[in-house]
Amino acid sequence: MTPRSAIRSIKRSRASCATSWAPNYLSPSIRSTRTIRRSPNLKPTFQEALAEILPFHMPEYLFKTNSTGEAEFPLFASRINVNVGKTPGGGTLSPAEYMARAAEGLEPFPPNLNLRRITNFPRTSSFRFHLSQYLLRRGDAKVKDWTTLNANATYYSGDKLAAFINWQNLNDIRSDGLTERIKMREVMQRVVLKVMRENNLDVLVNPLTTIPIPKIGGPVEPEINSRPSNRYAFTADAGIPEIVVPAGFNRVVYEPKFALSSDTRSYRSVSGTERILLDAPGLPISLSFWAGPGEESTILKAASAYEAVTKHRRPPAAFGPLPGEP
């Protein structure tokens, strides 16, 4: 396959995936220049695959409640005959009957239960364990544990130092979040494989992020409906391969700002409204190629073909090409 024919194939796959791979919410700078095309041809969609696979592997997920004890998925509560937290059951179906019917497409599936939502995991404490393990194995006389790490580290902002001190002081690493992540990984992989195989797709493609890169240490775009403010780490949570390549540049940004909260106790990020035009070439944007488990060679071929045709990469002026590069 030639690079151009490979890119045509990728574009076809990307268009067919657009119907159920809802992109991150778009900042004004992206909304003004990009049109999101959706195709009705994907069958099953990611949502349909999730409706079939999730109830069998993690039926407890549908019973999640929010911070006030109300059902996180109201549609589910409205169809069954038992309560979900403080939300009374409003239907006639047993939970098992509803899940089986939803898996077969005979009952609606909660619209807010999607790929974005299932990667919104409870907090885990595994980083505390893994960095301790790393320092035991790879540390030296100067940095050998959390105490010496924080004593000798230079962080680019005070909040990062505070975060690492909090990690150092964390002694109890038990959490339900890790158990949920491990179980959900199986669900996510099965959903991806079902969609790809039944739609005869080799590669899935999406923008790495639809939000311009924020300033280091500055405010970030507020999260909306579980849509992340920076990038979407689905592949890392699912345990599937992903490669990111240059896709051009963006010069228009709407910088988020810090604003005092209504209770005047803290500052929070708010969306920017002022249009800012950056110097050329602007901020880089990237395209993500991903596929099922073990398909590294497939995404490497696709990403290489895309790079060969588009030639978006521009090395910074202060860091020119390496020896042997064009």
N, C-alpha and C positions, 0 to 999 in steps of 0.2 A: 504494500500500500504506500503510495506517495504521501508526502507531508500534507499536500492540499486535500487529497481524498480523505486522509485521516481526519483533518479538521472538519470537512463536510459531514463526516459520520458523527463526530463529536457534537456538532451543532444540532444535528437531528435528535440525538439522544438528549441533549440539554433542553430542547424545546418540549419533548415529550415528558420530561420530568417536572417541568415548571408548574404543572397543575397542583401537585401536592407538596412540592418543596417550597413552602412559603418562605420568602427571603426575609432577612432582618428588616425592621422598619427603616424607612429611608429618611435620611436627613434632607433638608431643603436643597442642599447642593447636589444631591444625587437625584432627587425627585425631578429637578428641573431639566435633567439631561437624559434620563433613562426611562424607557417604557418597558414595563414588565409584561411579557407575553405569556399567556396561559393556554395550555392545550388540553382538550378533554380526552385525549387518546390514551392516557396511561390507565391500564387496567391489569391488576389492581393498583390503586393509588397507595401512597404511604399510609393514609388514614385507614383505608380498608384493610390493609395488611396488619396494621396495629390492632384494629378491632378484632381480627381473627386470632392473633397470637397472644396479645397481652392478657386477656381474661384467663387463659389456660395456665400460663406461667406465673402470673402475679395477680390473681383475683383480688387480693387485698388492696391493690393500688387504687381501685375504683372507690374504695371506702375512705380515702384520704379526707381529712378535714383541715380547715384553715386555722389561723390563730385564735379565732373566736369560737371554734368548735362547729362551724357550719360546714356542710358538704362542699368540697372543692369542685366537685363535678355535679352541679344541680340537676342536669338532665338525667343522670343515673338515678339520683334519689327520687325524681319525679315519676320514674317508671316501676319502681320496686315497692314491695309491701312491708319493708322494714325501715327503721330510721337509720340515717347516716349521721352520726354525731347528734347535733341539736336539730338537724333538718329532718322533719317527719317524712316517712315514705309516702309518696303520693300516687302510687300505681297499684296494680294487681299482680304483677309478676314477682316470683321469687328471684333473688339475686342470681342464682344459678340459671334459671330459665331465661332471664334477661340477657345474661352474658352469652349463652348459646345462641340466642336469636340475633343478638348484635353481631356475633361472629359470622353469621350467615347472611348478614345484610337485611334482616327482617325487623330490626329495631334500630333507631338512630343511635349513633355513638357520640359521646360528649365532644362538642367541637373544640373545647379548650384542652382536650387530651390528645396531644400531638407530639411530633418529634422534639419540638422545643421544650415542651413541658416535661417529658420523661428524662431530660438531661438536667433538670433543675433539682439536683439531689440535696438531701440534708447534709449538713456539714460533717466532714470526717476528720479524724485526727491522725491519719496515716503518715502525714508529712513529718510529724514529731518522731515517729518510730523510724522512718526511712532515713532521715538525715542523721539521727543518732547512730544508726547502723553504718551509714556511709563514713562518718567521722571515726568510728571504731576501726573500720577497715583501711581508710585512706588518710586519716589525720596524721599530723606530725607533732613535733614537740611544741610548736607555737599554737596550732589550732588542732585540738583533739576532742573537744566536746562543745556543747552549746555555749557554755560560759566563756571559753576562750575564743570561740567564733565571734560572739557579739562584742567581746572586749577588743578584738583586733580588726573587725570589719569596718569598712567605710561605706555607708549607705547614701544614696543620692538624695534622700529626703528623710525627715524625722519620723514620718509615719511608718516607713519601712523598718527603721530601727525598733520602733515601738512594737510593730507586728512580730518581729523576731524575738524580742524579749518576752512577748506573750506566749510564743511557741515554747521558749525555754522554760517558762513557768508552768506549762501544762503537764501535769503528772498522770492524769487519768485519760487514757486514749481510747476508752470504750465508746463506741457510737453505733447507731443503727444505720448511719449513712453508708458505711462501707458494705454492709450486707445488701442494702438496696442496690448499690452500684453493681455488685457482682451478679445479682439476679437479673438486673436490667440489661446488662451487657448481652446476655443470651437472647433476650427479647429483641434488642436493637439489631443484632447480627441477623436474626431470622427475618426480621422485617425487611432489611436491606436486600438480603438474598432473594426473598420472595418477589419483591418488586422488580429487581434486576432480571431474574431468570424468566419470570412470566411475561415480562415486557421485552425480552431479548435485548437487554442493554449490557454493554461492556463497561462503560464508564459513566459516572455521574459528575456533573460540572456545576459549580455555583461560585458567585463572588465570595472571596474570603470574608469580606465584611462590606456592608453598604454604608458604613459610617466612616468619615475621614479620620485619620489617625489623630488621637488627642495629644495634647502637650504632656510631656513627662511631668508627673506630679500635679497636674492640673485637673479640673473637673472633667467628668466624662458624661456622654449623652445618657439621660435617664433611661432605665429599662422599662419597656412596655410589653405587657402580655408575654412575659418570659423571653422576649427577644433580647439577646445580649447587646450590651453597649459597645463591645469591641469586636470579638469574633465568636464564631459558633463552633464549639469544641466537640461536635457530635462524634467525629471519627475517633478521637482519643478515648472517649467514653465507650464507644462501641467496639474498640479493638480492631479497627479496619484501617488499611493503608490510605494515606493522603499525600499529595504533593502539591506545592503552591508555586506558581510561576508568575512573572511580571505580566500585567495586563494593561499598562498605560499609566497615565497620571491624571490627577484631579487638582485644579487650581482654585476652585470655589469652596470655601468652608463657612460654616456657621458655628463659631466657637461656643460651646456650652459655658455657663458661668456658675459661680457659687452664689447662693442666695440664702438669707437667714430664714430658718424655718418659722412656721406660724407660732410656735410656742417660744420662739427666741432663744432656744437652748442649743441649737446647732446650726451648721450650714449644710446645705444640700445642693446637688447639681441640678441646674435647670437648662432647658434647651436654649441655644443661642438664636437670636433673631437678626443679627447684623451680618450682612453679606460681606465677606472678606475675600479679596482676590489676591492669591499668593503669587510670588515671583515664579516665572517659568523655570523648570518644567512643572513645579508643584509637588504634591505629595504622591508617592507611588500607590497604585492599587494592584491587587493581585487576584488571580483566578485559582480556584481549588479543584483538583481532579481527585476523585476517590472511587473505590470499588469494594468488592467483597473481600473477606479474609484471604490472605495469600495471593492477592492479585497485584503485587507490587510491579511486576514486569509490564502488566497492561497499562497501569497509569503512567509509568515511566515512558512508554512508547507514545502515549497520547500527549503527555505534557511536552515531550521533546518535539513532537510534530508541531504543536501549537507554537512553541518558541521559535522553531525554525522558520515558520511562515510569518509570524507577527513581528519578531525582532523588537519587542518592547523594552528590553533591558537597556538601561543607560547608566554606566558606572559614574559615580560622583566625580566631579572635576579633580578633587584632591586625591582620589583613589582610582587611578586609571586602570586599563586592562592589565591583566597578568601576562607575563611572558608567554607568547604563543597564541594569545587571544586576539581576535580581530579588533 
